[in-house]
Amino acid sequence: MKRIALIFLAAVMVLTITACSGKKLIGTWENGYDRLTFEKDGTLFWAEGSNGQYGPIDFYEYKVSGDKLTIIFDEDEVEEYTYKISGRKLTISWGDDDDAMVLMKQ
């Protein structure tokens, strides 16, 4: 009985950590060239522009697991990134460490 209780407790902890890992990501992030808004329901609104002037908004689906951010651009294009939040700074990286997008929370 103790073993079942421990397995159940471990499963609940994993689910809680996974669910909470993306909470800080919710909101709008900008860098002057990109504006990303992560909604609680898994929708990502992405607008590109320059000098703080943003154009049309595209929307996608996203998922978070640990430090991995998966963006589903369409059924044939799914990309996985690593993300890190430090204070009001969001860094989304891919490939080499030099390949990264840095945005600030709005």
Summary of the structure (lengths in Angstrom):
residues: 106
radius of gyration: 16.4
end to end distance: 48.8
largest distance: 61.2
contacts: 244
relative contact order: 0.15
helix: 22%
strand: 55%
